[in-house]
């Protein structure tokens, strides 16, 4: 198993597998978020089911390990690429090297990580973590604070900008992962690009529907608020 750490292919493989794992989580999380647009009661039920219990904590730890692995290996590969001065570019080919997203994957990753930390503070820490450790102000009915947060246009805009960075990262990242896993023939080259764009777009639109919906609703009902 040492080749996973010592070889370029091994490091790219770990990066790809952890990336695909995170994409699957994003699809699940996106589907859960869309429930809020349909029914706050159903959303609260999901939140209660996924609240402070052993399987939710285990899933959080696994997810955290996936994010950490992906970011650490992304940093490692970026440093190696810089050291090699382009001779060992991660997931690069002459057909995609002019793509902006391919050239800025690490920068996009840092933006996504910052957005993720903000997201975790507003949701995970104030909800699951606070409930787990019985902290003062723990939130168990999660629909209302989420709706309130997205009634702030400033936060919704920041969230959508974050989703834009995620879209660029995914359009190249999903394609790159499939390439690393062996789907790199001429027939599948363009197909995988289309699949990557579709997956990234579905995730971005699915997540964006929630802040857009509740921001518009807040303007209509006069419940918009500004500030942090």
C-alpha positions as a Python dict, from the first residue, in 0.01 Angstrom:
ca = {
    (1, 'X'): (0, 0, 0),
    (2, 'X'): (303, 226, 17),
    (3, 'X'): (258, 312, -350),
    (4, 'X'): (-54, 512, -257),
    (5, 'X'): (172, 762, -82),
    (6, 'X'): (496, 731, -277),
    (7, 'X'): (367, 734, -634),
    (8, 'X'): (198, 1010, -830),
    (9, 'X'): (-72, 768, -950),
    (10, 'X'): (-144, 654, -594),
    (11, 'X'): (-183, 1010, -466),
    (12, 'X'): (-411, 1098, -758),
    (13, 'X'): (-616, 786, -690),
    (14, 'X'): (-675, 885, -327),
    (15, 'X'): (-762, 1236, -441),
    (16, 'X'): (-1013, 1099, -693),
    (17, 'X'): (-1181, 851, -458),
    (18, 'X'): (-1217, 1106, -179),
    (19, 'X'): (-1353, 1357, -433),
    (20, 'X'): (-1617, 1116, -564),
    (21, 'X'): (-1718, 1038, -204),
    (22, 'X'): (-1769, 1411, -139),
    (23, 'X'): (-1971, 1451, -462),
    (24, 'X'): (-2206, 1174, -347),
    (25, 'X'): (-2246, 1350, -13),
    (26, 'X'): (-2321, 1679, -188),
    (27, 'X'): (-2596, 1512, -390),
    (28, 'X'): (-2749, 1371, -70),
    (29, 'X'): (-2719, 1702, 117),
    (30, 'X'): (-2867, 1890, -180),
    (31, 'X'): (-3167, 1656, -187),
    (32, 'X'): (-3219, 1707, 186),
    (33, 'X'): (-3205, 2086, 148),
    (34, 'X'): (-3467, 2085, -126),
    (35, 'X'): (-3713, 1926, 117),
    (36, 'X'): (-3718, 2257, 307),
    (37, 'X'): (-3871, 2434, 7),
    (38, 'X'): (-4155, 2181, 7),
    (39, 'X'): (-4215, 2127, 380),
    (40, 'X'): (-4054, 2273, 692),
    (41, 'X'): (-4206, 1991, 898),
    (42, 'X'): (-4046, 1724, 680),
    (43, 'X'): (-3714, 1909, 698),
    (44, 'X'): (-3733, 1918, 1078),
    (45, 'X'): (-3808, 1546, 1080),
    (46, 'X'): (-3497, 1475, 871),
    (47, 'X'): (-3293, 1700, 1097),
    (48, 'X'): (-3419, 1516, 1404),
    (49, 'X'): (-3343, 1180, 1245),
    (50, 'X'): (-2990, 1297, 1159),
    (51, 'X'): (-2940, 1476, 1489),
    (52, 'X'): (-2715, 1400, 1784),
    (53, 'X'): (-2697, 1021, 1774),
    (54, 'X'): (-2417, 770, 1721),
    (55, 'X'): (-2471, 711, 1350),
    (56, 'X'): (-2492, 1084, 1274),
    (57, 'X'): (-2171, 1143, 1469),
    (58, 'X'): (-2001, 852, 1287),
    (59, 'X'): (-2115, 990, 951),
    (60, 'X'): (-1984, 1336, 1045),
    (61, 'X'): (-1645, 1192, 1139),
    (62, 'X'): (-1626, 998, 810),
    (63, 'X'): (-1725, 1307, 614),
    (64, 'X'): (-1468, 1516, 799),
    (65, 'X'): (-1201, 1257, 722),
    (66, 'X'): (-1301, 1270, 355),
    (67, 'X'): (-1276, 1650, 342),
    (68, 'X'): (-941, 1647, 527),
    (69, 'X'): (-800, 1376, 299),
    (70, 'X'): (-911, 1557, -14),
    (71, 'X'): (-771, 1892, 99),
    (72, 'X'): (-443, 1751, 231),
    (73, 'X'): (-378, 1553, -85),
    (74, 'X'): (-483, 1849, -297),
    (75, 'X'): (-228, 2064, -115),
    (76, 'X'): (37, 1794, -148),
    (77, 'X'): (-21, 1750, -520),
    (78, 'X'): (-21, 2126, -577),
    (79, 'X'): (315, 2164, -400),
    (80, 'X'): (460, 1874, -600),
    (81, 'X'): (331, 2025, -923),
    (82, 'X'): (490, 2360, -842),
    (83, 'X'): (816, 2190, -752),
    (84, 'X'): (813, 1995, -1077),
    (85, 'X'): (740, 2318, -1269),
    (86, 'X'): (458, 2161, -1463),
    (87, 'X'): (612, 1821, -1535),
    (88, 'X'): (366, 1636, -1312),
    (89, 'X'): (44, 1830, -1342),
    (90, 'X'): (-246, 1672, -1160),
    (91, 'X'): (-520, 1559, -1397),
    (92, 'X'): (-391, 1774, -1681),
    (93, 'X'): (-385, 1710, -2050),
    (94, 'X'): (-315, 1918, -2356),
    (95, 'X'): (-688, 1923, -2428),
    (96, 'X'): (-782, 2088, -2099),
    (97, 'X'): (-480, 2289, -1991),
    (98, 'X'): (-634, 2613, -2118),
    (99, 'X'): (-937, 2572, -1890),
    (100, 'X'): (-948, 2830, -1614),
    (101, 'X'): (-1087, 2582, -1361),
    (102, 'X'): (-806, 2334, -1433),
    (103, 'X'): (-544, 2599, -1364),
    (104, 'X'): (-708, 2718, -1041),
    (105, 'X'): (-830, 2398, -876),
    (106, 'X'): (-641, 2462, -553),
    (107, 'X'): (-753, 2825, -524),
    (108, 'X'): (-1111, 2714, -585),
    (109, 'X'): (-1063, 2443, -323),
    (110, 'X'): (-949, 2698, -63),
    (111, 'X'): (-1254, 2917, -136),
    (112, 'X'): (-1479, 2612, -99),
    (113, 'X'): (-1311, 2519, 231),
    (114, 'X'): (-1364, 2871, 371),
    (115, 'X'): (-1729, 2860, 264),
    (116, 'X'): (-1761, 2516, 421),
    (117, 'X'): (-1627, 2643, 754),
    (118, 'X'): (-1880, 2930, 751),
    (119, 'X'): (-2155, 2684, 663),
    (120, 'X'): (-2054, 2447, 943),
    (121, 'X'): (-2050, 2730, 1196),
    (122, 'X'): (-2400, 2844, 1103),
    (123, 'X'): (-2552, 2499, 1079),
    (124, 'X'): (-2355, 2201, 1211),
    (125, 'X'): (-2196, 2368, 1515),
    (126, 'X'): (-2512, 2549, 1626),
    (127, 'X'): (-2725, 2242, 1567),
    (128, 'X'): (-2576, 1891, 1587),
    (129, 'X'): (-2262, 1979, 1786),
    (130, 'X'): (-2448, 2202, 2034),
    (131, 'X'): (-2719, 1939, 2082),
    (132, 'X'): (-2464, 1661, 2124),
    (133, 'X'): (-2280, 1843, 2404),
    (134, 'X'): (-2593, 2007, 2549),
    (135, 'X'): (-2464, 2358, 2490),
    (136, 'X'): (-2680, 2658, 2568),
    (137, 'X'): (-2884, 2771, 2268),
    (138, 'X'): (-2872, 2435, 2089),
    (139, 'X'): (-3113, 2424, 1794),
    (140, 'X'): (-3324, 2113, 1738),
    (141, 'X'): (-3592, 2251, 1504),
    (142, 'X'): (-3365, 2347, 1217),
    (143, 'X'): (-3607, 2481, 956),
    (144, 'X'): (-3669, 2823, 1115),
    (145, 'X'): (-3302, 2927, 1160),
    (146, 'X'): (-3219, 2813, 806),
    (147, 'X'): (-3508, 3014, 664),
    (148, 'X'): (-3407, 3314, 875),
    (149, 'X'): (-3047, 3293, 761),
    (150, 'X'): (-3146, 3288, 394),
    (151, 'X'): (-3381, 3581, 455),
    (152, 'X'): (-3060, 3785, 467),
    (153, 'X'): (-2967, 3871, 104),
    (154, 'X'): (-2604, 3930, 202),
    (155, 'X'): (-2562, 3576, 328),
    (156, 'X'): (-2750, 3433, 31),
    (157, 'X'): (-2519, 3616, -211),
    (158, 'X'): (-2208, 3488, -32),
    (159, 'X'): (-2357, 3137, -39),
    (160, 'X'): (-2425, 3155, -413),
    (161, 'X'): (-2074, 3289, -485),
    (162, 'X'): (-1943, 2992, -289),
    (163, 'X'): (-2158, 2764, -505),
    (164, 'X'): (-2003, 2925, -814),
    (165, 'X'): (-1656, 2828, -694),
    (166, 'X'): (-1788, 2479, -620),
    (167, 'X'): (-1927, 2454, -974),
    (168, 'X'): (-1593, 2538, -1136),
    (169, 'X'): (-1415, 2296, -903),
    (170, 'X'): (-1656, 2014, -980),
    (171, 'X'): (-1664, 2060, -1358),
    (172, 'X'): (-1296, 1980, -1375),
    (173, 'X'): (-1272, 1764, -1063),
    (174, 'X'): (-1535, 1505, -1156),
    (175, 'X'): (-1391, 1470, -1506),
    (176, 'X'): (-1039, 1446, -1366),
    (177, 'X'): (-1142, 1177, -1116),
    (178, 'X'): (-1286, 958, -1390),
    (179, 'X'): (-971, 1009, -1595),
    (180, 'X'): (-757, 899, -1302),
    (181, 'X'): (-975, 592, -1248),
    (182, 'X'): (-912, 480, -1606),
    (183, 'X'): (-1195, 628, -1812),
    (184, 'X'): (-960, 819, -2037),
    (185, 'X'): (-1023, 681, -2383),
    (186, 'X'): (-1102, 902, -2681),
    (187, 'X'): (-1464, 786, -2691),
    (188, 'X'): (-1532, 883, -2328),
    (189, 'X'): (-1327, 1203, -2322),
    (190, 'X'): (-1607, 1437, -2435),
    (191, 'X'): (-1877, 1229, -2267),
    (192, 'X'): (-1712, 1260, -1929),
    (193, 'X'): (-1682, 1635, -1973),
    (194, 'X'): (-2056, 1651, -2034),
    (195, 'X'): (-2129, 1427, -1735),
    (196, 'X'): (-1904, 1642, -1515),
    (197, 'X'): (-2077, 1962, -1625),
    (198, 'X'): (-2421, 1809, -1567),
    (199, 'X'): (-2330, 1682, -1218),
    (200, 'X'): (-2177, 2017, -1119),
    (201, 'X'): (-2474, 2211, -1255),
    (202, 'X'): (-2732, 1991, -1083),
    (203, 'X'): (-2550, 2032, -750),
    (204, 'X'): (-2510, 2408, -788),
    (205, 'X'): (-2872, 2471, -893),
    (206, 'X'): (-3006, 2231, -631),
    (207, 'X'): (-2824, 2411, -351),
    (208, 'X'): (-2896, 2759, -493),
    (209, 'X'): (-3273, 2704, -507),
    (210, 'X'): (-3298, 2723, -126),
    (211, 'X'): (-3135, 3065, -67),
    (212, 'X'): (-3295, 3215, -378),
    (213, 'X'): (-3640, 3088, -277),
    (214, 'X'): (-3627, 3216, 80),
    (215, 'X'): (-3462, 3547, -11),
    (216, 'X'): (-3738, 3619, -264),
    (217, 'X'): (-4000, 3506, -12),
    (218, 'X'): (-3848, 3738, 250),
    (219, 'X'): (-3874, 4036, 13),
    (220, 'X'): (-4236, 3949, -65),
    (221, 'X'): (-4334, 3909, 300),
    (222, 'X'): (-4124, 4199, 424),
    (223, 'X'): (-3910, 3980, 651),
    (224, 'X'): (-3574, 4069, 494),
    (225, 'X'): (-3298, 4150, 739),
    (226, 'X'): (-2944, 4277, 690),
    (227, 'X'): (-2629, 4229, 892),
    (228, 'X'): (-2422, 3941, 1023),
}
